[in-house]
Amino acid sequence: MSVAEIIVDVPTMQTNRPFEYLIPDSLTEVVVPGMRVEVPFGRGKRKIQGFVMKVKDNSDFQGKLKPISRVIDLKPVLSDEMLKLSYWLADRTYSFQISCLQTMLPSVMRAKYKEFVIPIAEDDEVRSLLNDKPDLEITNQMSDETIRLINKLRKNNKIDIQYVVENQALQIKRQAVTTDLNIIQLHEAKSKLRANAKAQIKLLDFLCNHLEELPIEFSDLQGNYGISRAVIKTAEKNQLVKIIEVTKFRKPVGITPEQTNKLALTDEQKVAVDQISNAIDQEDSKTFLVEGVTGSGKTEVYLQTIEKALKKNKTALMLVPEISLTPQMVNRVVGRFGDQVAVLHSGLSSGERYDEWTRIENKDVKVVVGARSAVFAPLDNIGLIIIDEEHEASYKQDDNPRYHARDVALWRANLNKAPVVLGSATPSLESRARAQKGVYQLIRMKKRINDQALPHVHIVDMRDDENAAVKGDFSPALQESLQTTLDRHEQAIILLNRRGYSSFMMCRECGFVLKCPNCDVSLTYHKDLSKMKCHYCGHEEPVPNFCPNCHSKKIGFYGTGTQNIEQQLNDLYPNAKVLRMDVDTTRRKGDHAKILKQFGQHKADILLGTQMIAKGLDFPDVTLVGVINADTTLSLADYRASERTFQLLTQVSGRAGRAQKAGHVIIQTFNPDHYAIKDAAKQDYEKFFKQEMYLRHQSNYTPYYFTTLISVANQDEGKTLKQSYWLKKQLQTALSKDAILLGPSPTMISRKQNKYYYQIIVKYKHEPKLHQKLLEILNETQTDTKNGFTIAIDNEPQHID
């Protein structure tokens, strides 16, 4: 008797464990861990999907086991490594294991898809199975005998299984030319042609010289070799060639790499490469923190250490924040390693993501570059994991499972005996503190690669008389610097950390602010849409002509958005070409890459944008960076506000003067004496680190304390508060007197999408009973979710409102 342990697709605590199912005799050789199967569940005839976690010979269960209904996959969709990871991830993030397993699969595998048997060897059994057709669709109606045969042929490498999503755009089919003739037969055919059949002779010569490269696409034959469709059709009629369809793998949009070669290393780069390479050689899963000023050449360190891993016949994984925003980085990796690289990020279509995932799973690639979820890429034998801009908050998932990509990377590196490289000009305080303690190995790179000085930074106090009197948002100093930059035919980057035209609408008569009916936030004016929009729930409404409260016409716009700044730039510099880059101008696929390409080709003079332009960009002609309001992130009610402000200003300042021309930065602020702004102006990370660590110590925050955030939401505020106090009582029973328990208190935006949000914060150093108590809370609050409650547990949250 064979038994499978299966995690079923029902996300509740009651089903957050494997269930045992009997494997029918007909499927004993088919069912393996990592596969998805369909099983009966509950008392009725309900059939649900599940993941096979383990296969064993017997069961301790005394009753009668239900049999597996059918297999959904004919090859595992998750490796043993991913199955092991799912146990750890569920425990770490207080999530259901089924949620973790689903997260590891690309969305394309979660969609409805078809499976096809594709022949890869000439064989009588294969021909019989396919009935002389090019492929065979796998259906529910197939007999167990057929399934067994398919599985046997797959194990013997005679067939392959391909998934095709029920979305016609998923796979691109192209016409291609091939031939069944060998080289001797081709020469014989050529000798029989008339001397004036020049086009046919040219085709046969081509086939003789490129026999190993067939099939070749029509478009290649026409475009590169001048062989027309008519010539191919004639050859087909004479049975010299065959016309077939081939599947074309897409190249993700925006990737236009130029081949690059290894660069000579500076002394600092060489030290970094040597230390990391040594760990790759030793298969030592240590973690390196590469703290390098902007422009110090961290990317070349990444590329040369990836090359080292590949030479050891291992694979490499590189994570970058919001990859669609940094096509330059991707182009450099693909430019160095070519077709060995797969790219995974949310900006890809489901088809592109499927193609890339398939290439990784088939072991056609050695390097994966991607955003947060790429940490689950199905790579084998990992030799190196790199996390660029490791301080970025986007590496933490906002909803279940609330994992941090860095934690998953460290787990995988430990299993694969591979080093992890965390890189940043402004490391997170947690990582830097670990380096101080020796948990991570610190590598510092203090100089830019071309020995170019860091840009000169000028802080403009917007409170003084000269600047306060200016109409608009550009100080005289920034206006003058912009004009000088344009006169020299150089480029400028302007950062404003807010999209839209204006931040809010207020009545000067009664003080009424136009708010979202679903959330506790003011609506933002979007001039191009002539609408007021909520950036939390998407609610939008027309712009009012008078105050809805007192009916006064003295209702106007306050604050500044990117659209407004764009208008001001066009008014101030009518001859300059301005490109705006924010969420509104980059909605369509490939928009990021298109805007950056235009700017890189100097088709624009000024790039204006939100945070997305602050990182990873390298343009040699950018000599000026202007920050319109450096205080935007400082004013957030979050203990990380100073750290985020310092990181953002340091990163955006580093975009200036990266080549031969000197850089200049102007930071406009209403808080010129704030240490985060002063330290960022000098790019003095060490000074900022000491000051911020002192304040964190005083207020008992990370990295001195671990933090867990429990949030409760419901449409009824009274119920939310009552549930929050019950949770607090539960926590108190498990915590020692050394733990700090804050709340319940409303979140900064206490109402979102018609739900009221309250939170409890637990700060602790060592609480052995807390983990178990949180698992119990997760279990006990299951029934509450049916009553409209949303209860979330966030381990080490990136944002605390």
C-alpha positions in Angstrom: 0.0 0.0 0.0 1.3 3.4 -0.9 0.1 6.5 0.9 0.6 10.2 0.1 0.7 13.0 2.7 -1.1 16.0 1.1 -1.5 19.6 2.0 -5.0 20.5 0.7 -6.0 23.8 -0.8 -8.2 25.0 2.1 -6.5 27.9 4.0 -7.7 27.3 7.6 -5.9 26.2 10.7 -7.9 23.0 10.8 -6.4 22.0 7.4 -2.9 23.4 8.1 -1.4 19.9 8.2 -0.9 17.0 5.8 -3.9 14.6 5.2 -3.2 11.0 4.2 -4.6 9.6 1.0 -4.3 6.2 -0.6 -2.4 6.2 -3.9 -4.3 3.8 -6.3 -2.2 0.9 -7.7 -2.4 2.4 -11.1 -0.7 5.6 -9.9 2.0 4.2 -7.6 4.8 4.9 -10.0 3.4 8.3 -10.9 2.7 10.1 -7.7 5.8 11.8 -6.2 6.4 14.7 -3.8 6.0 18.2 -5.3 3.1 17.2 -7.6 -0.4 18.6 -7.4 -3.3 16.1 -7.2 -7.0 16.2 -7.0 -8.6 14.6 -3.9 -12.0 14.2 -2.4 -12.4 16.3 0.8 -15.0 16.4 3.5 -18.2 14.3 3.6 -19.7 15.4 0.3 -18.4 14.9 -3.2 -16.2 18.0 -3.1 -13.0 17.6 -5.0 -10.1 19.9 -4.2 -6.5 20.4 -5.2 -3.5 19.5 -3.0 0.3 19.3 -2.9 1.9 15.9 -2.4 4.5 16.5 0.4 5.6 12.9 1.1 5.0 9.4 -0.2 5.3 6.4 2.3 4.5 2.7 2.4 1.9 2.6 5.2 -0.4 4.7 7.5 -1.2 4.6 11.2 -4.8 5.7 10.4 -7.2 2.9 11.5 -10.1 3.9 9.2 -10.4 3.6 5.4 -8.3 6.1 3.5 -9.8 7.9 0.5 -7.9 7.4 -2.8 -6.4 10.2 -4.8 -8.9 11.1 -7.7 -6.3 12.1 -10.3 -2.9 13.7 -10.8 -3.0 17.3 -12.0 0.7 17.4 -12.9 2.8 14.7 -14.5 6.0 16.1 -13.1 6.7 17.8 -9.8 6.0 21.6 -9.9 8.0 22.1 -6.6 11.4 20.7 -5.8 12.3 19.0 -2.4 14.0 22.2 -1.5 10.8 24.2 -2.0 8.8 21.7 0.0 11.2 22.0 2.9 11.2 25.8 2.6 7.3 25.8 2.9 7.4 24.3 6.4 9.9 27.0 7.6 8.1 29.8 5.8 4.7 29.0 7.2 6.1 28.9 10.8 8.2 32.1 10.4 5.4 34.2 8.8 2.4 32.8 10.8 0.8 31.7 7.5 -1.0 28.6 6.2 1.4 26.2 4.5 -0.9 26.0 1.4 -0.5 29.8 1.0 3.3 29.4 1.1 3.2 26.6 -1.5 1.0 28.6 -3.8 3.3 31.7 -3.4 6.3 29.6 -4.7 4.5 28.8 -7.9 4.4 31.4 -10.7 0.9 32.8 -11.2 0.8 31.0 -14.6 0.8 27.7 -12.8 -2.1 28.8 -10.6 -4.1 29.8 -13.6 -6.1 27.3 -15.7 -3.8 25.6 -18.0 -3.5 22.7 -20.4 -0.8 20.0 -20.4 0.7 18.5 -23.6 2.9 15.5 -24.2 5.7 16.6 -26.6 7.9 13.9 -28.2 11.7 14.2 -27.8 12.8 10.8 -29.1 11.9 8.5 -32.0 10.1 5.5 -30.4 7.3 3.1 -31.3 5.6 3.6 -27.9 5.8 7.4 -28.4 4.3 7.2 -31.9 1.6 4.9 -30.7 0.7 7.2 -27.7 0.6 10.3 -29.9 -1.1 8.5 -32.8 1.4 10.1 -35.2 0.3 13.6 -34.1 2.8 16.3 -33.1 1.5 16.4 -29.5 -1.1 15.1 -27.2 -3.3 17.0 -24.7 -3.5 15.4 -21.2 -7.1 15.3 -20.0 -9.1 14.0 -17.0 -10.6 11.3 -19.2 -7.3 9.5 -19.7 -7.0 6.0 -18.3 -4.6 5.2 -15.5 -2.8 2.9 -17.9 -2.2 5.9 -20.3 -1.0 8.0 -17.4 1.4 5.2 -16.4 2.8 5.0 -19.9 3.3 8.8 -20.1 5.1 8.7 -16.8 7.4 5.8 -17.9 8.2 7.6 -21.2 9.0 10.9 -19.4 11.3 9.1 -17.0 13.1 7.6 -19.9 13.5 11.0 -21.6 11.4 10.0 -24.6 8.7 12.7 -24.1 8.4 16.0 -22.2 5.4 17.7 -20.6 4.6 21.3 -21.5 2.1 23.5 -19.7 0.1 25.9 -21.8 -2.1 28.5 -20.0 -5.6 28.9 -21.4 -4.6 32.3 -22.7 -3.7 32.3 -26.4 -1.0 34.8 -25.9 1.0 32.5 -23.7 3.1 30.8 -26.4 4.2 32.3 -29.6 4.1 29.9 -32.6 6.3 30.7 -35.6 6.7 29.0 -38.9 10.1 27.4 -39.4 12.0 25.3 -42.0 13.6 21.9 -41.5 14.5 18.9 -43.6 14.5 15.1 -43.3 17.4 14.8 -45.8 21.0 14.2 -44.7 24.0 16.0 -46.1 24.6 13.5 -48.9 21.0 13.5 -50.0 21.0 17.4 -50.0 24.1 17.4 -52.3 22.5 14.8 -54.6 19.3 17.0 -54.8 21.5 20.0 -55.6 23.3 18.2 -58.4 19.9 17.4 -60.1 18.8 21.1 -60.2 19.1 23.1 -63.4 22.0 25.7 -63.4 19.6 28.6 -63.6 17.6 27.5 -60.5 19.8 29.9 -58.5 17.4 30.5 -55.6 16.9 26.7 -55.0 20.7 26.1 -55.2 21.2 28.9 -52.6 18.6 27.3 -50.3 20.2 23.9 -50.5 23.7 25.4 -49.9 22.3 27.1 -46.8 20.8 23.8 -45.6 24.1 22.0 -46.1 26.0 24.6 -44.1 23.5 25.0 -41.3 22.1 21.4 -40.9 22.9 21.4 -37.2 21.0 24.6 -36.6 17.6 23.5 -38.0 14.8 24.3 -37.6 15.2 27.9 -38.6 12.4 30.5 -38.7 11.0 31.9 -42.0 11.8 35.4 -40.7 15.5 34.6 -40.2 15.8 33.0 -43.7 14.2 36.0 -45.3 15.7 38.8 -43.2 19.3 37.5 -42.8 19.9 35.2 -45.8 17.6 36.7 -48.5 15.7 33.4 -49.1 12.1 34.2 -49.9 8.9 32.4 -48.8 8.2 31.4 -52.5 11.6 29.6 -52.7 10.8 27.7 -49.5 7.3 26.7 -50.8 8.8 25.4 -54.0 11.3 23.3 -52.1 8.5 22.0 -49.9 6.6 20.9 -53.0 9.7 19.0 -54.2 9.9 17.3 -50.7 13.3 18.9 -50.0 12.2 20.7 -46.9 9.3 20.6 -44.3 7.5 23.6 -42.9 6.8 23.2 -39.2 5.6 25.4 -36.3 8.0 26.2 -33.4 7.4 27.7 -30.0 9.2 31.0 -29.6 10.3 32.0 -26.1 9.7 35.7 -25.5 12.4 38.1 -24.3 11.1 40.3 -21.6 10.3 43.9 -22.8 12.9 46.6 -22.0 15.9 44.3 -22.1 18.3 45.6 -24.7 21.7 44.5 -23.6 25.0 45.2 -25.2 27.8 42.6 -24.7 30.0 43.7 -21.9 33.4 42.4 -20.8 35.1 42.2 -17.4 36.4 45.5 -16.1 39.7 46.1 -14.4 39.0 46.2 -10.6 40.0 48.9 -8.2 41.8 47.8 -5.0 38.5 48.0 -3.0 36.6 45.9 -5.6 39.4 43.3 -5.7 39.2 42.8 -1.9 35.4 42.3 -2.2 35.6 39.9 -5.1 38.4 37.9 -3.5 36.6 37.5 -0.2 33.3 36.4 -1.8 35.1 34.2 -4.3 36.9 32.4 -1.5 33.5 31.7 0.2 32.1 30.3 -3.1 35.2 28.0 -3.3 34.8 26.9 0.3 31.0 26.4 -0.1 30.7 28.6 3.0 27.2 30.0 3.6 28.5 33.2 5.2 26.8 36.6 4.6 28.7 39.6 3.3 27.5 43.2 3.7 29.0 45.3 0.9 28.7 48.9 2.0 29.8 51.0 -1.0 29.2 54.6 -1.7 27.1 55.3 -4.8 29.3 54.8 -7.9 31.8 52.6 -6.1 31.3 49.8 -8.6 29.2 47.3 -6.6 27.7 45.9 -9.8 31.0 44.8 -11.2 31.7 43.0 -7.9 28.3 41.2 -8.4 29.1 40.3 -12.0 32.6 38.9 -11.3 31.5 36.9 -8.3 28.5 35.5 -10.4 31.1 34.5 -13.0 33.1 32.7 -10.3 30.0 30.7 -9.2 29.3 29.7 -12.9 32.9 28.5 -13.3 32.3 26.2 -10.3 29.4 24.8 -12.3 26.9 26.4 -9.9 24.0 28.8 -10.4 23.5 32.3 -9.1 20.4 34.3 -7.9 20.4 38.1 -7.9 17.5 40.1 -6.4 17.0 43.8 -7.2 14.2 46.1 -5.9 11.3 46.6 -8.3 13.3 45.3 -11.2 11.1 47.1 -13.8 12.5 50.4 -12.5 16.2 49.4 -13.0 16.5 48.0 -16.6 20.1 49.3 -16.6 21.1 46.7 -14.0 19.3 43.8 -15.9 20.9 44.9 -19.1 24.4 44.7 -17.5 23.8 41.2 -16.2 22.3 39.9 -19.5 25.0 41.8 -21.4 27.7 39.8 -19.4 26.0 36.4 -19.3 23.7 36.4 -22.3 21.2 33.5 -22.7 22.3 32.0 -19.4 20.2 34.7 -17.7 16.4 34.5 -16.8 14.5 37.5 -15.7 11.6 37.3 -13.3 9.5 40.3 -12.1 5.9 41.5 -11.8 6.2 43.7 -14.9 6.3 40.6 -17.2 3.1 39.2 -18.8 2.0 35.8 -17.6 3.4 34.4 -20.8 6.8 36.0 -20.4 7.0 34.9 -16.8 6.0 31.3 -17.8 8.7 31.2 -20.5 11.4 32.4 -18.0 10.2 30.0 -15.3 10.3 27.1 -17.8 13.8 28.0 -18.8 15.0 27.9 -15.2 13.1 24.7 -14.4 14.6 23.0 -17.5 18.1 24.1 -16.4 18.5 26.1 -19.5 19.8 29.1 -17.5 22.4 29.6 -14.8 21.6 33.1 -13.5 18.2 34.5 -12.3 17.7 38.2 -11.9 14.4 39.3 -10.3 12.4 41.2 -7.8 11.2 39.8 -4.4 9.3 36.7 -5.6 12.3 35.6 -7.7 13.8 34.3 -4.4 11.6 31.2 -5.0 13.1 30.6 -8.5 13.5 26.8 -9.1 17.3 27.0 -9.3 19.4 23.9 -8.4 22.9 23.9 -6.9 23.0 27.6 -6.0 26.5 28.9 -5.6 25.8 32.6 -4.8 22.8 34.8 -3.8 23.0 38.6 -4.2 20.5 41.1 -2.8 21.2 44.6 -4.3 19.9 47.7 -2.4 19.3 45.4 0.5 17.8 48.2 2.6 14.7 48.4 0.4 11.3 48.0 2.1 9.9 46.3 -1.1 11.8 43.1 -0.2 9.1 42.5 2.4 5.8 41.1 1.2 2.8 43.1 2.5 0.2 40.3 2.7 0.3 36.6 3.5 2.8 35.0 3.7 4.5 38.2 5.0 8.1 37.0 4.2 11.2 39.1 3.8 13.2 38.0 0.7 16.5 38.4 2.7 15.3 35.8 5.2 14.3 33.3 2.5 17.6 34.0 0.7 19.6 33.2 3.9 17.6 30.0 4.4 18.3 28.8 0.8 21.9 29.8 1.0 22.4 27.8 4.1 20.8 24.7 2.5 22.9 25.1 -0.7 26.1 26.0 1.2 26.4 29.3 -0.7 27.4 32.8 0.4 24.9 35.7 0.4 26.0 39.2 -0.6 23.9 42.1 0.7 24.8 45.4 -1.1 23.9 49.0 -0.5 25.3 52.5 -0.1 22.9 52.9 2.8 22.5 49.5 4.5 19.5 48.9 6.8 20.3 49.5 10.4 19.5 45.8 11.2 22.1 44.6 8.6 24.8 47.1 9.7 24.2 46.2 13.3 24.7 42.5 12.5 27.9 43.3 10.7 29.1 45.2 13.8 28.4 42.1 15.9 30.3 39.9 13.3 27.1 38.0 12.2 27.7 39.4 8.7 31.1 40.1 7.3 31.4 43.9 6.4 33.2 44.9 3.2 33.4 48.7 2.8 34.0 50.5 -0.5 34.6 54.2 0.2 35.7 55.5 -3.2 34.0 55.9 -6.6 35.6 53.8 -9.3 36.8 56.7 -11.4 38.1 58.4 -8.3 35.5 61.1 -9.1 34.5 63.1 -6.0 31.1 62.6 -4.6 28.7 65.4 -5.8 28.7 68.7 -4.0 25.4 69.0 -2.0 23.8 72.4 -1.2 21.0 72.4 1.4 18.4 75.2 0.7 16.4 76.4 3.7 12.9 77.0 2.3 12.0 79.0 5.4 14.2 82.0 4.8 12.8 85.2 3.3 14.2 84.8 -0.2 12.8 81.3 -0.7 9.6 81.8 1.1 8.7 84.7 -1.2 9.1 82.5 -4.4 6.0 81.7 -6.3 6.0 77.9 -7.0 8.3 75.2 -5.8 11.7 76.1 -7.2 14.1 78.1 -5.1 16.3 80.7 -6.9 19.3 78.4 -6.3 17.7 75.4 -8.0 16.3 77.6 -10.9 19.8 79.0 -11.5 21.5 75.6 -11.4 18.9 74.1 -13.7 19.5 76.9 -16.2 23.3 76.5 -16.0 22.9 72.7 -16.6 20.6 73.2 -19.6 23.0 75.8 -21.1 25.8 73.3 -20.9 23.6 70.7 -22.6 23.8 68.4 -19.6 21.0 66.6 -17.9 19.1 67.0 -14.5 17.0 64.7 -12.3 14.3 66.3 -10.1 12.8 64.2 -7.3 9.5 64.8 -5.7 8.1 62.1 -3.5 4.5 62.5 -4.4 2.5 61.8 -7.6 -0.6 63.6 -8.8 -1.0 67.3 -9.4 -1.7 68.5 -5.9 -1.8 66.7 -2.6 -5.3 67.8 -1.3 -8.2 70.2 -1.8 -9.3 72.5 1.1 -11.8 75.3 1.6 -10.3 78.5 2.9 -13.6 79.6 4.3 -14.5 76.7 6.6 -11.3 74.5 6.5 -13.1 71.5 4.9 -10.8 69.0 3.3 -12.2 66.7 0.6 -11.7 63.1 1.9 -12.2 59.6 0.5 -15.6 58.1 1.6 -14.0 54.7 2.2 -10.6 55.7 3.8 -9.4 58.2 6.3 -7.3 60.1 3.8 -7.7 63.2 1.7 -8.2 62.8 -2.1 -5.4 63.8 -4.5 -6.0 66.0 -7.5 -5.0 64.5 -10.9 -5.0 67.2 -13.5 -4.7 65.1 -16.6 -7.8 63.1 -15.5 -9.6 66.2 -14.0 -10.4 63.9 -11.1 -9.9 63.6 -7.3 -8.4 60.2 -6.5 -7.7 58.1 -3.5 -4.3 56.4 -3.6 -5.5 53.6 -1.2 -8.7 52.2 -2.6 -8.8 53.8 -6.0 -12.0 55.8 -5.4 -12.3 58.8 -7.7 -14.8 61.7 -8.1 -15.1 64.9 -10.2 -13.4 68.1 -9.0 -15.9 70.2 -7.0 -16.5 73.9 -8.0 -17.6 74.9 -4.5 -17.1 73.6 -1.0 -19.5 70.6 -0.3 -19.6 71.7 3.3 -20.2 75.5 3.3 -20.8 76.0 -0.5 -18.1 78.7 -0.6 -16.2 79.1 -3.9 -12.9 79.6 -2.0 -12.0 75.9 -2.4 -8.4 75.4 -3.8 -5.5 73.0 -4.1 -2.7 72.7 -1.6 0.6 70.8 -1.7 2.5 69.8 -4.8 2.5 66.7 -7.0 4.7 65.6 -9.9 2.1 66.9 -12.5 2.3 70.3 -10.9 6.1 70.3 -10.9 6.1 69.2 -14.6 3.9 72.2 -15.4 6.2 74.6 -13.5 9.3 73.2 -15.3 7.6 73.7 -18.7 6.7 77.3 -17.8 10.2 78.1 -16.4 12.2 76.3 -19.2 10.0 76.2 -22.3 12.8 74.9 -24.5 13.7 72.0 -22.3 12.2 68.5 -22.8 10.9 67.1 -19.5 10.1 63.4 -18.9 7.9 62.5 -15.9 8.2 59.1 -14.3 5.7 58.1 -11.7 3.0 55.5 -11.2 0.6 57.4 -13.5 3.1 57.6 -16.5 4.3 54.0 -16.1 1.1 52.1 -16.0 1.6 50.2 -19.3 4.1 47.4 -19.7 7.5 48.6 -20.8 6.9 52.3 -19.9 9.7 52.4 -17.4 12.3 51.1 -19.9 11.0 53.4 -22.6 11.3 56.6 -20.5 14.8 55.6 -19.3 15.9 54.8 -22.8 14.7 58.2 -24.1 16.6 59.9 -21.2 19.7 57.8 -21.8 19.7 58.8 -25.5 19.5 62.4 -24.4 16.1 62.9 -26.0 15.1 64.8 -22.8 16.9 67.3 -20.6 15.1 66.8 -17.3 13.9 63.5 -15.7 11.2 64.3 -13.1 9.9 61.6 -10.8 9.0 60.0 -7.5 11.2 57.5 -5.5 11.5 55.2 -8.5 14.1 57.5 -10.1 16.3 57.5 -7.0 18.0 54.2 -7.4 20.0 52.2 -9.9 20.2 54.8 -12.7 23.6 55.5 -14.3 23.6 58.4 -16.8 26.9 60.0 -17.6 25.4 63.4 -18.6 23.4 63.9 -15.3 25.3 66.6 -13.4 22.4 68.1 -11.4 20.0 66.4 -8.9 17.3 68.6 -7.3 15.1 67.4 -4.4 11.9 69.5 -4.2 10.7 68.6 -0.7 13.1 66.5 1.3 10.7 66.5 4.3 8.0 64.3 2.7 9.3 61.0 4.1 10.5 62.7 7.4 6.9 63.7 8.3 5.6 60.1 8.3 4.6 58.7 11.7 7.0 55.7 11.4 10.1 55.1 13.5 12.0 54.4 10.3 11.2 57.8 8.8 14.7 59.3 9.4 16.4 56.2 8.0 14.2 56.2 4.9 14.8 59.9 4.3 18.6 59.5 4.7 18.6 56.5 2.3 16.4 58.2 -0.3 18.5 61.4 -0.3 21.8 59.6 -0.4 20.6 57.3 -3.2 19.2 60.2 -5.4 22.3 62.3 -4.8 24.4 59.5 -6.1 22.8 59.8 -9.5 24.8 63.0 -10.2 28.4 63.2 -11.5 28.9 59.5 -12.1 31.1 59.9 -15.1 33.8 62.5 -15.9 31.6 65.6 -15.3 31.3 66.9 -11.7 28.0 66.5 -9.9 25.9 69.0 -8.0 22.9 68.3 -5.7 20.4 70.8 -4.3 18.1 69.6 -1.5 15.2 71.9 -0.6 13.9 71.4 2.9 12.0 73.1 5.8 14.2 71.1 8.2 17.8 72.0 7.2 19.2 71.1 10.7 17.7 67.5 10.8 20.6 65.0 11.1 19.2 62.7 8.4 19.3 65.6 5.9 22.7 66.9 7.0 24.3 63.4 7.0 22.8 62.6 3.6 24.3 65.8 2.2 27.7 64.6 3.2 26.9 60.9 2.3 28.2 60.2 5.9 26.6 56.8 6.6 28.8 56.2 9.7 27.7 59.4 11.5 24.0 58.7 10.6 24.3 55.1 11.8 25.6 56.1 15.2 23.0 58.9 15.8 20.1 56.7 14.6 21.2 53.7 16.6 21.4 55.9 19.7 17.8 57.0 19.2 16.6 53.4 18.4 18.2 52.3 21.7 16.5 55.1 23.6 13.0 54.1 22.2 13.5 50.3 22.3 13.2 49.7 18.6 14.9 47.4 16.0 17.7 46.4 16.0 17.8 46.4 19.8 14.4 44.7 20.0 12.5 42.2 17.9 9.1 43.5 16.8 5.8 41.8 16.0 2.7 43.7 14.8 -0.8 42.3 15.2 -3.5 44.2 13.4 -7.3 43.9 13.5 -9.8 45.2 11.1 -13.6 45.2 10.8 -16.3 47.5 9.4 -17.6 48.1 12.9 -15.1 50.2 15.0 -16.5 49.0 18.3 -16.1 45.3 17.3 -12.5 46.0 16.1 -11.6 47.6 19.5 -13.2 44.8 21.5 -11.3 42.1 19.5 -8.1 44.1 19.9 -8.4 44.2 23.7 -9.1 40.4 23.8 -5.9 39.8 21.8 -3.9 42.0 24.1 -5.1 39.9 27.1 -4.1 36.7 25.3 -0.6 38.1 24.6 -0.2 39.2 28.2 -0.5 35.6 29.4 2.6 34.6 27.3 4.9 37.6 27.8 7.5 38.2 30.5 7.8 41.6 32.3 10.7 42.4 30.0 8.5 42.6 26.9 6.9 45.9 25.8 3.3 45.7 24.8 1.9 48.8 23.0 -1.7 49.4 22.0 -4.3 48.7 20.9 -4.3 52.0 19.0 -5.7 53.1 15.6 -3.3 53.0 12.7 -2.2 56.3 11.1 -4.9 55.9 8.5 -7.5 54.4 10.8 -10.1 53.6 8.0 -9.2 52.0 4.7 -11.8 50.6 2.2 -14.6 51.0 4.8 -12.7 49.0 7.5 -11.4 50.3 10.8 -7.8 49.3 11.6 -6.3 48.9 15.1 -2.9 47.5 16.0 -0.9 46.0 18.9 2.9 46.1 18.9 5.1 43.6 20.8 8.7 44.6 21.4 10.9 41.9 22.9 14.4 40.4 23.2 13.7 36.9 24.2 10.2 35.5 24.7 10.1 31.7 24.4 6.4 31.4 24.8 5.4 34.2 22.3 5.7 32.1 19.1 3.4 29.4 20.4 0.9 31.9 21.6 0.8 33.6 18.2 0.1 30.3 16.6 -2.8 29.7 19.1 -4.2 33.2 18.3 -4.1 32.3 14.6 -6.0 29.2 15.4 -8.6 30.7 17.8 -9.4 33.7 15.5 -10.2 31.5 12.5 -14.0 31.7 13.1 -13.7 35.5 13.5 -12.6 35.8 9.8 -16.1 34.6 8.8 -17.6 37.4 10.8 -15.8 40.1 8.8 -12.6 40.4 10.8 -9.2 40.6 9.2 -6.5 39.6 11.7 -2.8 39.8 10.6 0.4 38.9 12.3 3.5 40.6 10.9 6.9 39.5 12.1 9.5 42.3 11.9 7.2 44.8 10.0 8.8 47.3 7.6 6.1 49.9 8.4 4.5 50.8 11.7 1.9 53.5 11.2 
